[in-house]
Structure formats: structure tokens, C-alpha cells
Amino acid sequence: MRGLTHRWSLRRHVRVKLGSDFGWLWSSYAVSTYGTWAAFGAFPLIAVRVLHSPVFAVSLLEAAGLAVAAVAAFPLGPWVEHRAKRPVMIAMDLARCLAMVSVPVAYALGLLSYVQLLVVSVVSGTASIAFGAASGAYLKHLVRGDRLLVANGRFEGTHWVATAAGPPLGGALIGLLGPVVTVMADALSYLLSALGVLRIRGGDVAAPRDPAAGTRGARLLTGWRRILHDPALRGLFLNSILVSGLIMATVPLLALLLLGEYHYPAWQYGLAFGIPALGGFAGARLSARLVRRYGRYRVMSVSGWLRSLFPLGLAFIGPGVPGLLTVIVVEALLITCMGVFNPVYATERLRRTPARHAAQVLSTWSVSSKLVQAAMMVAWGVLATLTGPLTAITLSGLLLLATPLLLPRRAHLSGPEPSFRGGGAMR
């Protein structure tokens, strides 16, 4: 009888309804995420086929856009923190929509340039960081208690389904209508996202200004102070930015290796990264169930270690069908572990962050991660030039093996959490 009650509790936990307001927030995230992944690769294609940009300029478009957007978004942390989050999300969606719309408009007028693509990439990236900070803080306000893990699991699952389905759909759309029209579809997705946020009726949240916070420069450092002050947040922060940086550093190298040296057809390359993304969806669906049964520390620790182990398998990829199967298996195992790990880590990050500082902590986290990713992309590009892509990918896998040592200890996660009272969120 006790076992039946436990299993019923598990099913009820996973299937819990989070309300219509969460539904609108989730729908907004879904439509913009699908739009982004459908337009994945559109800018490089425009740069190459329309503007005839050299290879270095195409690489610079990705790395510079990422880094400049992160730097530009850094001062937005305090601004987002002290404002109602729904208007910020709507404004950022509209900013991304207008930036993307400018590309087909300029193309139609014969005025499209590489500089405009770079500016649009920076504006879109900056707005995305601000949107993420505002939506994360609003999610903490909208969803309380144990349901937060379920909510984060649904966002994570949506991300991986969009990752699997978006690029193939976008590729078909690009083939039929061209990359410029695909960018227009991405712009429409941001408009639909803004309309979805507008439908939310669950109140709002904004942190009051603290006169004791000091100068503007001191307020900019609040996010880092909050992260570094809490051992659990500090460990999660260092682990997450290094893991994402080392993984992202290999993405352009894998493209060069598979499409260039091994001559994989484009459809096989898409298959190699589309099928494994479904593992992320499965992992996200299992995340809450596993935490319920084994506890968040054990789930985070095991999935964190496995997440760092599997990328080393990419050192054994080669040409032909065996190489393709190796990539699919390795990526599927990696992404499944990420699907389990990410909702737990995102929930723990929100739980340990005072509501009045959530937007700034999330903004600081995202900015730091993107800067590290950009730096590692450049560093691994140089390394691959000197040693070859496969050697650089192998080195990334070896370094990833050490990253779980940064994960929080059980004592840090079970210890007292920062107080959420005193100047907390206001509706």
C-alpha cells in the first residue's frame, strides 16, 4: 500500500498543473524558441550567399555577436531588477522582433550589409539576455515550492524538442523560401511571444531600490557578490560556465571536421545533432521523478559527472557510418544527462537566490557564460589551427572530466538557504 501511495505521489508530482499564467509564459518561450532554432544558421547563410563574406567574417559574426551582446547586457541587470518583469519581457521581445524585421526590409531595399547583420546579432543577443533574466525572476514569482522543478523541466523539454525539430524545419524553409524569409519567421515568433506574455494575469514582481546599495558601479557587482557569497551558487556557477564554454568551443570544430574533412552530407550532419536532442526531452521529463525518488543532490551529482564523461567519446569519431553512429550515441548520452541536470540546477539556482536579486543574478550568470563561450570558441579555433580539430575536441573532453569537482557538496545544498525576506519581491 505504501508503495502504491508513493507511485501515485510521483505521478501527481510530475503531472501537476501549473495554471494558465504559467501556460502563457511557457507558450511564449516555446514559440520564440522554435523560431530561433528554425532560423538557426540563417545569418551565416545570408553572410555567405547574399553578402559573399569570407570565412573569417562568418566566424566573427558568431563570436563577436555573442561577446558584444554579453558586454552590452551587463548593465541591464540592475535595470531589469527594479522594474516589473512582464513589461521588460514584452519590450525585449519587441526589440528582437524589430531587429530581425530590419534584415528582410534592408534586403528588399538593396541596403543589407554585414555590419547590419552584426548589429542585429548584438541587439538580439542583448535583448535575449535581458528577457531571460526577467522571465527567470518572474517564474520564481509565478511558480512556488516544489512545482518550480516541474516548471523548469517543461522549459528544458521544450528547448530540446525545438533543438531537434527546429533546424530541419528551418532548413526546409530556407531551401524553399531562402534565409531572409526564415529570419522574418523568427521575427514573427518574437511578436507572438510578446502577445503571450501580455495575456498573463498573475501580477508582477519588482525589487525595491535599496539606498544602501551604493553607487551604480557597486550595484553592477551585486549579481557576482550574491553568487560568490553562497558556496552552492558559486560551485554551480563555475561548473556551468566552464562546461558550457568547453562544449560550445567544439561546435564549430565538429562542423569543420564532419562537413569538411569527413565530407558528411548536410542531412547526415543535421541528423547527428537532431536525433540526440530528443534525449534532452526524455531527460527533462525524468528529472522531477528522479529528484523525488533519489534527492536533488544525488541526481545533480550523478548527471553532472556523466555529463562531463561522455564528450570524450567524440575523440573516436571518424568518417562513414561508424563515425556518424558514434556522434549520435555520444551526443544522445550527453544531452540526456543535460536534460536531467539542467532543470535541477536551474531550480536550485532560483531557490537559493533572494527574489529581489533574481534578475541580476540571472543576468550576471548569462553574461558570464556567454563571455566564456566566446573566449573559448576563439581559443579552440586557434588550438584547432595548430593541432587539428580532432585533437582540440579531445582536449576539451579531457578538461571536462575535471569540471564535476566544482559541483556543490551535499553539505552546501542541505545547509541554510539565503533569506528571501526583507526587501523581497513586490506584486
C-alpha positions as CSV (number, residue, x, y, z in Angstrom):
1,M,0.0,0.0,0.0
2,R,2.8,2.4,0.9
3,G,4.5,1.6,-2.5
4,L,1.3,2.4,-4.4
5,T,0.9,5.7,-2.5
6,H,4.5,6.6,-3.3
7,R,4.0,5.9,-7.0
8,W,0.7,7.9,-7.1
9,S,2.6,10.8,-5.4
10,L,5.3,10.6,-8.1
11,R,2.7,10.7,-10.9
12,R,0.9,13.5,-9.3
13,H,4.1,15.5,-8.8
14,V,5.1,15.1,-12.5
15,R,1.7,15.9,-13.9
16,V,0.9,18.8,-11.6
17,K,-1.0,21.6,-13.3
18,L,0.8,25.0,-13.0
19,G,-2.1,27.2,-14.1
20,S,-3.0,29.3,-17.1
21,D,-0.5,32.1,-16.4
22,F,2.4,29.6,-16.5
23,G,0.8,28.2,-19.6
24,W,1.1,31.5,-21.4
25,L,4.7,32.0,-20.2
26,W,5.6,28.5,-21.3
27,S,3.9,29.1,-24.7
28,S,5.7,32.4,-25.2
29,Y,9.0,30.6,-24.5
30,A,8.1,27.8,-26.8
31,V,7.1,29.9,-29.8
32,S,10.2,32.1,-29.6
33,T,12.5,29.1,-29.1
34,Y,11.1,27.3,-32.1
35,G,11.5,30.5,-34.1
36,T,15.1,30.8,-33.1
37,W,16.0,27.2,-33.9
38,A,14.2,27.4,-37.2
39,A,16.3,30.4,-38.1
40,F,19.5,28.6,-36.9
41,G,22.2,29.1,-39.5
42,A,20.3,31.8,-41.4
43,F,22.7,34.6,-40.6
44,P,25.8,32.7,-41.8
45,L,24.0,31.7,-45.0
46,I,23.0,35.3,-45.6
47,A,26.6,36.4,-45.0
48,V,27.9,33.8,-47.4
49,R,25.3,33.6,-50.2
50,V,23.9,37.1,-50.2
51,L,26.8,39.3,-48.9
52,H,29.7,37.0,-50.1
53,S,31.6,37.4,-46.8
54,P,34.8,35.5,-46.3
55,V,35.0,32.6,-43.8
56,F,36.7,34.6,-41.1
57,A,33.9,37.2,-41.2
58,V,31.3,34.5,-40.8
59,S,33.1,33.1,-37.7
60,L,33.4,36.7,-36.4
61,L,29.7,37.2,-36.8
62,E,29.1,34.4,-34.3
63,A,31.8,35.0,-31.7
64,A,31.7,38.9,-31.8
65,G,28.0,38.9,-31.7
66,L,28.0,36.7,-28.6
67,A,30.7,38.7,-26.7
68,V,29.5,42.2,-27.6
69,A,25.9,41.2,-26.6
70,A,27.1,39.9,-23.3
71,V,29.0,43.1,-22.5
72,A,26.1,45.3,-23.6
73,A,23.7,43.3,-21.5
74,F,25.7,43.5,-18.3
75,P,24.5,47.0,-17.2
76,L,20.9,45.8,-17.8
77,G,20.9,43.6,-14.7
78,P,20.1,46.3,-12.2
79,W,17.7,47.9,-14.6
80,V,15.7,44.7,-15.0
81,E,15.9,44.0,-11.3
82,H,14.0,47.2,-10.3
83,R,11.3,47.0,-12.9
84,A,8.1,45.0,-13.4
85,K,9.2,41.9,-15.3
86,R,6.3,41.4,-17.8
87,P,6.8,44.9,-19.4
88,V,10.5,44.1,-19.7
89,M,9.8,40.8,-21.4
90,I,7.4,42.4,-23.8
91,A,9.9,45.2,-24.6
92,M,12.7,42.7,-25.2
93,D,10.5,40.6,-27.5
94,L,9.5,43.6,-29.5
95,A,13.2,44.7,-29.7
96,R,14.2,41.3,-31.1
97,C,11.2,41.4,-33.5
98,L,12.2,44.8,-34.9
99,A,15.8,43.9,-35.1
100,M,15.0,40.8,-37.1
101,V,12.5,42.6,-39.3
102,S,15.1,45.1,-40.3
103,V,17.0,42.3,-42.2
104,P,14.4,41.4,-44.8
105,V,13.4,45.1,-45.1
106,A,17.0,46.1,-45.8
107,Y,17.4,43.2,-48.2
108,A,14.2,44.3,-50.1
109,L,15.6,47.8,-50.4
110,G,19.1,46.6,-51.5
111,L,20.7,48.0,-48.4
112,L,21.6,44.9,-46.4
113,S,25.2,44.8,-45.2
114,Y,27.5,42.7,-43.0
115,V,27.6,45.5,-40.4
116,Q,23.8,45.4,-40.1
117,L,23.9,41.6,-39.5
118,L,26.4,42.1,-36.8
119,V,24.3,44.9,-35.2
120,V,21.2,42.8,-35.3
121,S,23.1,39.9,-33.8
122,V,24.2,42.1,-30.9
123,V,20.8,43.7,-30.3
124,S,19.0,40.3,-30.4
125,G,21.6,38.7,-28.1
126,T,21.4,41.6,-25.6
127,A,17.6,41.5,-25.6
128,S,17.7,37.7,-25.1
129,I,19.9,38.0,-22.0
130,A,17.6,40.7,-20.5
131,F,14.5,38.6,-21.4
132,G,16.0,35.5,-19.8
133,A,16.8,37.5,-16.6
134,A,13.3,38.9,-16.4
135,S,11.5,35.7,-17.2
136,G,13.5,33.7,-14.7
137,A,12.7,36.2,-11.9
138,Y,9.1,36.2,-13.0
139,L,9.0,32.4,-13.0
140,K,10.1,32.4,-9.3
141,H,7.2,34.7,-8.6
142,L,4.7,32.8,-10.6
143,V,5.6,29.2,-9.6
144,R,6.3,28.4,-6.0
145,G,7.7,25.5,-3.9
146,D,8.2,22.0,-5.4
147,R,6.4,22.9,-8.6
148,L,9.4,25.0,-9.7
149,L,11.3,21.9,-10.6
150,V,8.4,20.7,-12.8
151,A,8.2,24.1,-14.5
152,N,11.9,24.1,-15.2
153,G,11.6,20.6,-16.6
154,R,8.9,21.7,-19.0
155,F,11.1,24.6,-20.3
156,E,14.0,22.2,-20.6
157,G,12.0,19.7,-22.5
158,T,10.7,22.4,-24.9
159,H,14.2,23.6,-25.5
160,W,15.4,20.1,-26.6
161,V,12.4,19.4,-28.8
162,A,12.9,22.7,-30.5
163,T,16.6,21.9,-30.9
164,A,15.6,18.6,-32.6
165,A,12.8,19.9,-34.8
166,G,13.8,23.5,-35.5
167,P,16.9,23.1,-37.7
168,P,15.3,20.5,-40.0
169,L,12.2,22.6,-40.4
170,G,14.3,25.8,-40.8
171,G,16.5,24.0,-43.4
172,A,13.4,23.1,-45.4
173,L,12.1,26.6,-45.1
174,I,15.4,28.1,-46.2
175,G,15.5,25.7,-49.1
176,L,12.0,26.7,-50.3
177,L,12.0,30.4,-49.5
178,G,15.6,31.4,-48.7
179,P,17.3,32.5,-45.4
180,V,15.9,36.1,-45.5
181,V,12.3,34.8,-45.2
182,T,13.3,32.5,-42.4
183,V,14.6,35.5,-40.5
184,M,11.2,37.1,-41.0
185,A,9.6,34.0,-39.4
186,D,11.9,34.3,-36.5
187,A,10.8,37.9,-36.1
188,L,7.1,36.8,-36.1
189,S,7.9,34.3,-33.3
190,Y,9.0,37.1,-31.0
191,L,5.9,39.1,-31.7
192,L,3.8,36.0,-30.8
193,S,5.9,35.6,-27.7
194,A,5.1,39.2,-26.6
195,L,1.4,38.7,-27.2
196,G,1.6,35.5,-25.0
197,V,3.3,37.4,-22.1
198,L,0.6,40.1,-22.5
199,R,-2.1,37.5,-21.7
200,I,-0.6,36.7,-18.3
201,R,-2.7,38.0,-15.4
202,G,-0.7,36.7,-12.5
203,G,0.5,40.1,-11.1
204,D,4.1,41.2,-11.4
205,V,7.3,41.5,-9.4
206,A,9.9,44.3,-9.0
207,A,12.6,44.7,-6.4
208,P,12.5,48.0,-4.4
209,R,15.6,50.2,-4.7
210,D,17.9,49.9,-1.7
211,P,19.5,53.3,-0.7
212,A,22.3,51.3,1.0
213,A,23.3,49.5,-2.3
214,G,25.9,52.1,-3.0
215,T,27.0,53.6,-6.4
216,R,25.9,52.4,-9.8
217,G,29.2,50.6,-10.1
218,A,28.6,48.7,-6.9
219,R,25.1,47.8,-7.9
220,L,26.5,46.2,-11.1
221,L,28.6,43.8,-9.0
222,T,25.6,42.7,-6.9
223,G,25.0,39.6,-9.0
224,W,28.6,38.4,-8.6
225,R,28.5,39.1,-4.9
226,R,25.4,37.1,-4.4
227,I,26.8,34.2,-6.5
228,L,30.2,34.1,-4.8
229,H,28.7,34.6,-1.3
230,D,26.8,31.3,-1.4
231,P,29.1,28.2,-1.7
232,A,26.3,26.2,-3.6
233,L,25.7,29.0,-6.1
234,R,29.4,29.5,-6.5
235,G,30.0,25.9,-7.4
236,L,27.1,25.7,-9.8
237,F,28.2,29.0,-11.4
238,L,31.8,27.9,-12.0
239,N,30.7,24.4,-13.2
240,S,28.0,25.6,-15.6
241,I,30.1,28.3,-17.3
242,L,33.1,26.1,-17.8
243,V,31.0,23.1,-19.0
244,S,29.0,25.3,-21.5
245,G,32.2,27.0,-22.6
246,L,34.1,23.8,-23.3
247,I,31.1,22.2,-25.1
248,M,30.4,25.3,-27.2
249,A,34.0,25.6,-28.1
250,T,33.8,22.3,-30.0
251,V,30.6,23.1,-32.0
252,P,32.3,24.9,-34.9
253,L,35.2,22.4,-34.8
254,L,32.7,19.5,-35.2
255,A,31.1,21.2,-38.2
256,L,34.5,21.7,-39.8
257,L,35.5,18.1,-39.1
258,L,32.3,16.4,-40.1
259,L,31.4,18.6,-43.1
260,G,34.9,19.4,-44.2
261,E,37.4,16.6,-43.5
262,Y,35.0,13.7,-43.3
263,H,32.6,15.0,-46.0
264,Y,29.3,14.2,-44.3
265,P,26.3,15.2,-46.3
266,A,24.4,18.1,-44.8
267,W,21.4,15.8,-43.9
268,Q,23.7,13.5,-42.0
269,Y,25.2,16.4,-40.1
270,G,21.7,17.6,-39.2
271,L,20.7,14.0,-38.2
272,A,23.8,13.7,-35.9
273,F,22.6,16.6,-33.7
274,G,18.8,16.4,-34.3
275,I,18.1,12.8,-33.0
276,P,20.2,13.2,-29.8
277,A,18.2,16.3,-28.8
278,L,15.3,14.0,-28.2
279,G,17.3,12.6,-25.3
280,G,17.2,16.0,-23.7
281,F,13.4,15.9,-23.8
282,A,13.4,12.5,-22.2
283,G,15.9,13.6,-19.5
284,A,13.8,16.7,-18.7
285,R,10.7,14.6,-18.3
286,L,12.5,12.3,-15.9
287,S,14.2,15.0,-13.9
288,A,11.4,15.7,-11.4
289,R,10.7,12.0,-10.9
290,L,14.3,11.2,-10.2
291,V,14.7,14.0,-7.7
292,R,11.5,12.9,-6.0
293,R,13.0,9.4,-5.6
294,Y,16.7,9.9,-5.1
295,G,17.0,13.6,-3.9
296,R,18.3,16.6,-5.7
297,Y,22.0,16.2,-4.6
298,R,22.3,12.6,-5.9
299,V,20.6,13.4,-9.2
300,M,22.7,16.6,-9.7
301,S,25.9,14.8,-8.8
302,V,25.4,11.7,-10.9
303,S,24.1,13.5,-14.0
304,G,26.8,16.2,-13.6
305,W,29.5,13.6,-13.6
306,L,28.1,11.6,-16.5
307,R,27.6,14.9,-18.5
308,S,31.4,15.5,-18.2
309,L,32.3,11.9,-19.1
310,F,30.5,11.3,-22.4
311,P,32.0,14.2,-24.6
312,L,35.4,12.3,-24.5
313,G,33.8,9.8,-26.8
314,L,34.0,12.4,-29.6
315,A,37.7,11.7,-29.7
316,F,36.8,8.4,-31.5
317,I,34.7,9.8,-34.3
318,G,35.7,9.1,-37.9
319,P,34.4,9.1,-41.4
320,G,31.5,7.0,-42.7
321,V,28.5,5.4,-40.9
322,P,30.5,4.3,-37.8
323,G,31.6,7.8,-37.2
324,L,28.0,9.1,-37.7
325,L,26.7,6.5,-35.2
326,T,29.5,7.5,-32.7
327,V,28.4,11.1,-32.8
328,I,24.7,10.2,-32.4
329,V,25.4,7.9,-29.4
330,V,27.8,10.3,-27.7
331,E,25.6,13.3,-28.2
332,A,22.5,11.4,-27.2
333,L,24.1,10.3,-23.9
334,L,25.4,13.8,-23.2
335,I,22.2,15.6,-24.0
336,T,20.1,13.2,-22.0
337,C,22.3,13.9,-18.9
338,M,22.0,17.6,-19.6
339,G,18.2,17.2,-19.8
340,V,18.2,15.7,-16.3
341,F,20.8,18.0,-14.8
342,N,19.6,21.4,-16.1
343,P,16.2,21.6,-14.5
344,V,17.6,20.6,-11.1
345,Y,20.4,23.1,-11.4
346,A,18.1,25.9,-12.6
347,T,15.7,25.2,-9.8
348,E,18.5,25.2,-7.2
349,R,19.8,28.5,-8.5
350,L,16.4,30.1,-8.2
351,R,15.7,28.6,-4.8
352,R,19.0,30.0,-3.4
353,T,18.6,33.4,-4.9
354,P,16.6,36.1,-3.0
355,A,13.7,37.2,-5.1
356,R,14.9,40.8,-5.0
357,H,18.2,39.8,-6.7
358,A,17.0,37.1,-9.0
359,A,17.0,39.2,-12.2
360,Q,20.5,40.5,-11.5
361,V,21.9,37.1,-10.6
362,L,20.4,35.5,-13.8
363,S,21.7,38.4,-15.9
364,T,25.2,38.1,-14.4
365,W,25.2,34.3,-14.9
366,S,24.1,34.6,-18.6
367,V,26.6,37.4,-19.4
368,S,29.5,35.5,-17.8
369,S,28.6,32.2,-19.6
370,K,28.4,33.9,-23.0
371,L,31.7,35.7,-22.5
372,V,33.4,32.4,-21.5
373,Q,31.8,30.7,-24.5
374,A,33.1,33.4,-26.9
375,A,36.6,33.3,-25.4
376,M,36.8,29.5,-25.6
377,M,35.5,29.5,-29.2
378,V,38.3,31.8,-30.2
379,A,40.9,29.9,-28.1
380,W,39.8,26.5,-29.5
381,G,39.8,27.9,-33.0
382,V,43.5,28.8,-32.6
383,L,44.2,25.5,-31.0
384,A,42.5,23.6,-33.9
385,T,44.6,25.6,-36.4
386,L,47.8,24.5,-34.6
387,T,46.9,20.9,-33.8
388,G,43.8,19.9,-35.8
389,P,40.1,19.8,-35.0
390,L,40.0,16.3,-33.6
391,T,42.9,17.0,-31.2
392,A,41.2,20.2,-30.0
393,I,37.9,18.3,-29.4
394,T,39.8,15.6,-27.5
395,L,41.4,18.2,-25.2
396,S,38.0,19.8,-24.5
397,G,36.7,16.3,-23.5
398,L,39.7,15.8,-21.1
399,L,39.2,19.1,-19.4
400,L,35.5,18.4,-19.0
401,L,36.4,15.5,-16.8
402,A,37.6,17.9,-14.1
403,T,34.5,20.1,-14.0
404,P,32.3,18.0,-11.7
405,L,34.8,18.8,-8.9
406,L,33.3,22.2,-8.9
407,L,29.8,21.0,-8.2
408,P,28.4,21.9,-4.7
409,R,28.9,19.4,-1.9
410,R,25.9,17.8,-0.1
411,A,26.6,20.0,2.9
412,H,26.3,23.1,0.8
413,L,22.9,22.1,-0.7
414,S,21.5,20.9,2.6
415,G,22.6,23.9,4.6
416,P,20.5,27.1,5.2
417,E,19.4,29.0,2.1
418,P,19.7,32.7,1.8
419,S,16.8,34.6,3.4
420,F,14.1,35.6,1.0
421,R,12.7,38.2,3.4
422,G,13.5,41.8,3.9
423,G,13.1,43.8,0.8
424,G,11.7,40.9,-1.1
425,A,9.6,40.8,-4.3
426,M,6.6,43.0,-4.5
427,R,3.5,42.3,-6.6
